[in-house]
Amino acid sequence: MTVAESTPHRLTRNPAYLLWLAGDTSTGLAESLAAFAIPLLALMITDDPAQAGVIGATGLLLRVVTSLIGGVLADRHDRLVLMLAGAVLGLVLAAAFTLLALTDALTFAALLLLNALIAARTGLFGVADESALKQLVPSDAMGRAQGANQGRDALLGLVGGPLGGMLLAAGGWLVGAVMAICQLAATVTGWALLRTARASERTLPEKRASALAEVTEGLRWLLARRDLRAVLVVTTIINLGFNTGMTTTIFALQQEGYSAALIGWTGAAVSAVMLVGALVSPLLIGRVSAGLLMIVGLGAATVAMLTLPLVEGVPAILVVLGCGVILVPALNAGLLGYFTVATPDHLLGRANSALGVFAMGAMPLAPLIAGIGLGTLGREGTLLVAGALCLAAALLAVCSPSLRSLPTESGWTEHARRFDGS
């Protein structure tokens, strides 16, 4: 092996990856601001939580449905071109949001339509954004790239709410203006990425069967792979369990009389802990087996959920949640990194959309379980339900040899080959 071959890939010296990260982060911030502002604007305009709920539910449903179409598009067409098209469409929608806010035309119907279009844009083009990463980053650096993504997501979670609150206080139009600036940045970086990426990094269009046949093919292949099927199941259950616990905690704090501002900063504090975890996750992915990280991370989340019923008060809750989420970025980076490496490029779009459908499809159950649980089981009982779900995910991971034996980042390609044809 030559010296050049043994040198680890440096993400900071990969201009295509840096452009991708900048564009994807800009789009993510715009989506975060929209997700924060639109429900609050709906409440301010209609003074009806039910109508605000209709807007949120409609957007989530459209995102899930359109992501299946987005997976087909990502596997049929040039993903970098799709990224640019999605950024341009996002810019148009942000400009429309700003114009409607400036002219006091943000009615319930306008917000419903805008949120639906923003969600559909994310579903149709977001899969291409995620799938393009495999074209730009080699397999032996995918874990570190996913770790960086986890850090970026934690940072957006940390600043999205406070920034959205400050902008919304000055006017809804300012939220739209900043969204437009973010989407303009994504458009510029998308154009630069098209000019920077080598031809070998481009996904060229292919003639394929019908869209329905392609979706079916992707799901059939994914469910036939024992290792990726396990990732799918574990991700779905842990997302449901942890989101149920977080929602229950937020609802309970509100019922106990804590202010909305304090509850908001509680979420920001959890995001700050996850940011710390994300900063160290690239180091862990390269040195600690992903299987061990997954088991320890799932165990920590489970212990936190089962401990929450025993503590009261915001400081104690934050300590417990902090201990539970510190390894979540490394856990996500390991699972998503291996998922990306193990999935063939021509199926990656549909596999990513399937993973998103399973994960997001369970998320609406979290507030439902939390709301019903608090009314019937109380805070402690509902948190125990959340802990049981997390425990189930941890046990499934431990009982899955393919996940339990996941190696460090450098061994993912060889590990995935063992399940080819399974």
C-alpha positions as CSV (number, residue, x, y, z in Angstrom):
1,M,0.0,0.0,0.0
2,T,1.4,3.4,-1.0
3,V,1.6,6.4,1.4
4,A,-1.1,8.2,-0.6
5,E,-3.4,5.2,-0.3
6,S,-3.0,5.0,3.5
7,T,-3.6,8.7,4.1
8,P,-7.1,9.4,5.5
9,H,-9.3,11.5,3.3
10,R,-9.4,15.1,4.6
11,L,-12.9,16.5,4.3
12,T,-11.6,20.0,4.8
13,R,-9.6,19.6,1.6
14,N,-12.6,18.4,-0.4
15,P,-14.0,21.5,-2.1
16,A,-17.1,19.7,-3.5
17,Y,-18.0,18.4,0.0
18,L,-17.5,21.9,1.5
19,L,-19.8,23.4,-1.1
20,W,-22.4,20.7,-0.5
21,L,-22.2,21.3,3.3
22,A,-22.6,25.1,2.9
23,G,-25.6,24.7,0.5
24,D,-27.3,22.0,2.6
25,T,-26.8,24.0,5.8
26,S,-28.3,27.1,4.2
27,T,-31.4,25.2,3.1
28,G,-31.6,23.6,6.5
29,L,-31.6,27.0,8.3
30,A,-34.4,28.2,5.9
31,E,-36.5,25.1,6.7
32,S,-35.8,25.5,10.4
33,L,-37.1,29.1,10.4
34,A,-40.2,28.1,8.4
35,A,-40.9,25.3,10.8
36,F,-40.7,27.7,13.7
37,A,-42.5,30.7,12.3
38,I,-45.4,29.2,10.3
39,P,-47.2,27.5,13.3
40,L,-46.8,30.6,15.5
41,L,-48.0,32.8,12.7
42,A,-51.0,30.5,12.3
43,L,-51.8,30.8,16.0
44,M,-51.4,34.6,15.9
45,I,-53.6,35.0,12.9
46,T,-56.4,32.4,13.6
47,D,-56.1,32.2,17.4
48,D,-57.1,28.5,16.9
49,P,-54.7,25.7,17.9
50,A,-56.7,23.3,15.8
51,Q,-56.1,25.2,12.6
52,A,-52.4,25.5,13.4
53,G,-52.4,21.7,13.9
54,V,-54.1,21.2,10.5
55,I,-51.3,23.3,8.8
56,G,-48.6,21.2,10.6
57,A,-50.2,17.9,9.9
58,T,-50.8,18.7,6.2
59,G,-47.1,19.7,5.8
60,L,-45.8,16.5,7.4
61,L,-48.1,14.3,5.4
62,L,-47.1,15.9,2.1
63,R,-43.4,15.7,3.0
64,V,-43.7,11.9,3.7
65,V,-45.6,11.3,0.4
66,T,-43.4,13.4,-1.8
67,S,-40.2,12.0,-0.4
68,L,-41.1,8.7,-2.1
69,I,-41.3,10.6,-5.4
70,G,-38.1,12.4,-4.4
71,G,-36.3,9.1,-4.0
72,V,-37.2,8.1,-7.5
73,L,-36.1,11.5,-8.9
74,A,-32.8,11.2,-7.0
75,D,-32.1,7.8,-8.6
76,R,-33.2,8.8,-12.1
77,H,-31.5,12.2,-12.5
78,D,-28.4,14.1,-11.8
79,R,-28.6,14.8,-8.0
80,L,-26.5,17.9,-8.1
81,V,-28.9,19.4,-10.7
82,L,-31.8,18.5,-8.5
83,M,-30.1,20.2,-5.5
84,L,-29.8,23.4,-7.6
85,A,-33.4,23.1,-8.7
86,G,-34.6,22.6,-5.1
87,A,-32.7,25.7,-4.0
88,V,-34.2,27.9,-6.7
89,L,-37.7,26.7,-5.9
90,G,-37.0,27.4,-2.2
91,L,-35.9,30.9,-3.1
92,V,-39.2,31.5,-5.0
93,L,-41.2,30.2,-2.0
94,A,-39.3,32.3,0.5
95,A,-39.8,35.4,-1.7
96,A,-43.5,34.7,-1.9
97,F,-43.6,34.3,1.9
98,T,-41.9,37.7,2.3
99,L,-44.3,39.4,-0.1
100,L,-47.4,38.0,1.5
101,A,-46.2,39.1,5.0
102,L,-45.4,42.6,3.8
103,T,-48.8,43.0,2.3
104,D,-50.6,41.5,5.3
105,A,-52.0,38.7,3.1
106,L,-50.9,35.8,5.4
107,T,-54.3,34.2,6.0
108,F,-55.0,30.6,7.2
109,A,-55.4,29.5,3.5
110,A,-52.1,31.3,2.5
111,L,-50.1,29.7,5.3
112,L,-51.6,26.3,4.6
113,L,-50.6,26.5,1.0
114,L,-47.1,27.9,1.7
115,N,-46.4,25.3,4.3
116,A,-47.6,22.6,1.9
117,L,-45.4,23.8,-0.9
118,I,-42.4,24.1,1.4
119,A,-42.9,20.6,2.7
120,A,-43.4,19.3,-0.8
121,R,-40.1,21.0,-1.9
122,T,-38.3,19.3,0.9
123,G,-39.8,15.9,0.1
124,L,-39.1,16.1,-3.7
125,F,-35.5,17.6,-3.5
126,G,-34.2,16.8,0.0
127,V,-33.5,13.1,-0.9
128,A,-31.2,14.3,-3.7
129,D,-29.3,16.5,-1.2
130,E,-28.7,13.6,1.1
131,S,-27.9,11.1,-1.6
132,A,-25.5,13.4,-3.4
133,L,-23.1,13.1,-0.4
134,K,-22.1,9.6,-1.6
135,Q,-20.9,11.0,-4.9
136,L,-18.7,13.6,-3.1
137,V,-17.2,11.7,-0.1
138,P,-15.4,8.3,-0.2
139,S,-16.7,5.5,1.9
140,D,-13.8,5.7,4.4
141,A,-14.8,9.2,5.3
142,M,-18.6,8.8,5.3
143,G,-18.8,8.4,9.0
144,R,-16.9,11.7,9.6
145,A,-19.1,13.4,7.1
146,Q,-22.2,12.2,8.8
147,G,-20.8,13.3,12.1
148,A,-20.3,16.8,10.7
149,N,-23.9,16.7,9.5
150,Q,-25.0,15.8,13.0
151,G,-23.1,18.8,14.4
152,R,-24.7,21.1,11.8
153,D,-28.1,19.8,12.6
154,A,-27.5,20.3,16.4
155,L,-26.3,23.9,15.7
156,L,-29.5,24.6,13.6
157,G,-31.6,23.2,16.5
158,L,-29.7,25.5,18.9
159,V,-30.0,28.7,16.9
160,G,-33.2,28.1,14.9
161,G,-35.7,28.8,17.7
162,P,-34.1,31.8,19.3
163,L,-33.3,33.4,15.9
164,G,-36.8,32.7,14.6
165,G,-38.2,34.3,17.7
166,M,-36.1,37.5,17.3
167,L,-37.0,37.7,13.6
168,L,-40.7,37.1,14.2
169,A,-40.8,39.8,16.9
170,A,-39.8,42.3,14.2
171,G,-42.3,40.9,11.7
172,G,-43.1,37.9,9.6
173,W,-41.6,39.5,6.5
174,L,-38.1,39.5,8.2
175,V,-38.4,35.7,8.6
176,G,-39.2,35.4,5.0
177,A,-36.3,37.7,4.0
178,V,-33.8,35.7,5.9
179,M,-35.2,32.5,4.4
180,A,-34.7,34.0,1.0
181,I,-31.1,34.9,1.8
182,C,-30.4,31.3,2.9
183,Q,-32.0,29.9,-0.3
184,L,-30.0,32.4,-2.4
185,A,-26.8,31.1,-0.7
186,A,-27.9,27.5,-1.4
187,T,-28.5,28.5,-5.1
188,V,-25.1,30.0,-5.4
189,T,-23.3,27.1,-3.8
190,G,-25.4,24.6,-5.8
191,W,-24.3,26.3,-9.0
192,A,-20.6,26.3,-7.9
193,L,-20.9,22.7,-6.9
194,L,-22.1,21.8,-10.4
195,R,-19.0,23.5,-11.8
196,T,-16.6,22.0,-9.2
197,A,-17.7,18.3,-9.1
198,R,-15.8,16.0,-11.5
199,A,-17.8,14.1,-14.1
200,S,-17.2,10.9,-12.2
201,E,-19.1,12.5,-9.3
202,R,-22.2,13.2,-11.3
203,T,-25.2,11.0,-11.4
204,L,-26.4,10.8,-15.1
205,P,-30.0,10.1,-16.1
206,E,-30.9,6.6,-17.0
207,K,-34.0,5.1,-18.6
208,R,-35.9,3.2,-16.0
209,A,-39.3,1.5,-15.4
210,S,-42.3,3.2,-14.0
211,A,-42.0,5.3,-10.8
212,L,-44.2,2.8,-8.9
213,A,-42.0,-0.1,-10.0
214,E,-38.9,1.8,-8.9
215,V,-40.3,2.5,-5.5
216,T,-41.3,-1.2,-5.1
217,E,-37.9,-2.3,-6.3
218,G,-36.1,0.0,-3.7
219,L,-38.3,-1.2,-0.8
220,R,-38.0,-4.8,-1.8
221,W,-34.2,-4.6,-2.0
222,L,-33.9,-2.7,1.3
223,L,-36.2,-5.1,3.3
224,A,-34.2,-8.1,1.9
225,R,-30.9,-6.8,3.4
226,R,-30.7,-8.1,6.9
227,D,-28.2,-5.4,8.0
228,L,-30.1,-2.4,6.5
229,R,-33.5,-3.8,7.6
230,A,-32.1,-3.7,11.1
231,V,-31.0,-0.1,10.7
232,L,-34.5,0.8,9.5
233,V,-36.3,-0.8,12.4
234,V,-33.9,0.4,15.1
235,T,-34.0,4.0,13.8
236,T,-37.8,4.0,13.6
237,I,-38.3,2.8,17.2
238,I,-35.6,4.9,18.9
239,N,-37.0,8.0,17.1
240,L,-40.5,7.3,18.3
241,G,-39.4,6.5,21.9
242,F,-37.1,9.5,22.3
243,N,-39.5,12.0,20.6
244,T,-42.3,10.7,22.8
245,G,-40.1,11.3,25.9
246,M,-39.1,14.8,24.8
247,T,-42.7,15.8,23.9
248,T,-44.0,14.4,27.2
249,T,-41.4,16.4,29.1
250,I,-42.3,19.6,27.2
251,F,-46.1,19.1,27.7
252,A,-45.5,18.4,31.4
253,L,-43.4,21.5,32.0
254,Q,-46.1,23.6,30.3
255,Q,-48.8,22.1,32.5
256,E,-46.7,22.7,35.6
257,G,-46.7,26.5,34.8
258,Y,-43.2,27.0,33.2
259,S,-43.0,29.8,30.7
260,A,-42.8,29.1,27.0
261,A,-39.5,31.0,26.9
262,L,-38.0,28.7,29.5
263,I,-39.3,25.6,27.8
264,G,-37.8,26.9,24.5
265,W,-34.4,27.4,26.1
266,T,-34.7,23.9,27.6
267,G,-34.8,22.6,24.0
268,A,-31.9,24.8,23.1
269,A,-29.8,23.4,26.0
270,V,-30.4,19.9,24.8
271,S,-29.3,20.9,21.3
272,A,-26.2,22.4,22.9
273,V,-25.3,19.1,24.5
274,M,-25.9,17.3,21.2
275,L,-23.6,19.9,19.5
276,V,-20.8,18.9,21.9
277,G,-21.5,15.3,21.1
278,A,-21.4,16.0,17.4
279,L,-18.1,17.7,17.7
280,V,-16.4,14.6,19.0
281,S,-18.4,12.1,16.9
282,P,-16.0,12.2,13.9
283,L,-13.2,11.2,16.2
284,L,-15.2,8.4,17.8
285,I,-16.4,7.0,14.4
286,G,-12.8,6.5,13.2
287,R,-11.6,4.9,16.5
288,V,-14.5,3.1,18.1
289,S,-16.6,0.4,16.5
290,A,-19.9,1.7,15.3
291,G,-21.6,-1.3,17.0
292,L,-20.2,-0.4,20.4
293,L,-21.2,3.3,19.9
294,M,-24.7,2.3,18.9
295,I,-25.2,0.0,21.9
296,V,-23.8,2.5,24.4
297,G,-25.7,5.4,22.8
298,L,-29.0,3.5,22.8
299,G,-28.3,2.4,26.3
300,A,-27.7,5.9,27.5
301,A,-30.9,7.2,25.9
302,T,-32.9,4.3,27.5
303,V,-31.5,5.0,30.9
304,A,-32.3,8.7,30.6
305,M,-35.9,8.0,29.6
306,L,-36.3,5.5,32.5
307,T,-34.7,8.0,34.9
308,L,-36.8,11.1,34.0
309,P,-39.9,9.9,36.0
310,L,-37.7,10.1,39.1
311,V,-36.6,13.7,38.7
312,E,-38.4,17.1,38.8
313,G,-37.3,20.6,38.0
314,V,-35.7,22.0,34.9
315,P,-32.0,21.6,36.1
316,A,-32.4,18.0,37.0
317,I,-34.3,17.2,33.8
318,L,-31.5,18.9,31.7
319,V,-28.8,16.9,33.4
320,V,-30.6,13.6,32.7
321,L,-31.5,14.5,29.1
322,G,-27.9,15.7,28.6
323,C,-26.5,12.3,29.6
324,G,-29.0,10.7,27.4
325,V,-28.3,12.6,24.2
326,I,-24.5,13.1,24.4
327,L,-23.8,10.0,22.2
328,V,-26.8,10.4,19.9
329,P,-24.8,12.3,17.2
330,A,-22.2,9.5,17.1
331,L,-25.0,6.9,17.1
332,N,-26.7,8.6,14.2
333,A,-23.5,9.2,12.3
334,G,-22.6,5.5,12.6
335,L,-26.0,4.2,11.5
336,L,-26.5,6.7,8.7
337,G,-22.9,6.5,7.5
338,Y,-23.0,2.7,7.3
339,F,-26.4,2.9,5.6
340,T,-25.0,5.2,2.9
341,V,-21.9,3.1,2.4
342,A,-23.8,-0.2,2.2
343,T,-26.5,1.0,-0.3
344,P,-25.6,0.9,-4.0
345,D,-25.6,4.3,-5.6
346,H,-28.4,3.5,-8.1
347,L,-30.7,2.7,-5.2
348,L,-29.6,5.3,-2.6
349,G,-32.3,7.8,-3.4
350,R,-35.1,5.4,-2.9
351,A,-33.4,3.8,0.2
352,N,-33.0,7.2,1.8
353,S,-36.6,8.1,1.1
354,A,-37.8,4.8,2.6
355,L,-35.7,5.4,5.7
356,G,-37.2,8.9,6.0
357,V,-40.7,7.6,5.5
358,F,-40.3,5.0,8.3
359,A,-38.7,7.5,10.7
360,M,-41.0,10.4,9.9
361,G,-44.1,8.1,9.7
362,A,-43.7,7.2,13.4
363,M,-43.1,10.8,14.5
364,P,-46.8,11.9,14.5
365,L,-47.4,9.2,17.1
366,A,-45.1,10.9,19.6
367,P,-47.3,13.8,20.5
368,L,-50.3,11.5,20.3
369,I,-48.8,9.1,22.8
370,A,-47.6,12.0,25.0
371,G,-51.0,13.7,25.0
372,I,-53.1,10.6,25.6
373,G,-50.5,9.3,28.1
374,L,-50.4,12.4,30.2
375,G,-54.2,12.3,30.5
376,T,-54.4,8.6,31.4
377,L,-51.0,7.5,32.8
378,G,-49.6,10.8,34.0
379,R,-46.1,12.1,33.4
380,E,-44.3,9.2,35.1
381,G,-46.3,6.5,33.3
382,T,-45.9,8.1,29.9
383,L,-42.2,8.5,30.3
384,L,-42.0,4.8,31.2
385,V,-43.7,4.1,27.9
386,A,-41.1,6.2,26.1
387,G,-38.3,4.4,28.0
388,A,-39.8,1.0,27.0
389,L,-39.7,2.0,23.3
390,C,-36.1,3.0,23.7
391,L,-35.3,-0.2,25.5
392,A,-36.9,-2.2,22.7
393,A,-34.7,-0.4,20.1
394,A,-31.6,-1.2,22.2
395,L,-32.5,-4.8,22.6
396,L,-33.1,-5.2,18.9
397,A,-29.7,-3.7,18.2
398,V,-28.0,-6.0,20.6
399,C,-29.8,-9.0,19.1
400,S,-28.8,-8.1,15.6
401,P,-25.4,-9.6,14.8
402,S,-25.1,-7.3,11.7
403,L,-25.4,-4.2,13.8
404,R,-23.7,-5.4,16.9
405,S,-20.6,-6.3,14.9
406,L,-20.4,-3.0,12.9
407,P,-16.7,-2.0,12.7
408,T,-15.1,1.3,12.7
409,E,-15.6,3.6,9.6
410,S,-12.8,2.1,7.6
411,G,-14.3,-1.4,7.7
412,W,-17.9,-0.6,6.7
413,T,-17.4,-1.4,3.0
414,E,-16.1,-4.9,3.8
415,H,-18.8,-5.5,6.4
416,A,-21.5,-4.6,4.0
417,R,-20.2,-7.0,1.4
418,R,-21.1,-9.9,3.7
419,F,-24.8,-9.1,3.2
420,D,-24.8,-8.7,-0.5
421,G,-27.5,-10.9,-1.9
422,S,-29.0,-11.6,1.6
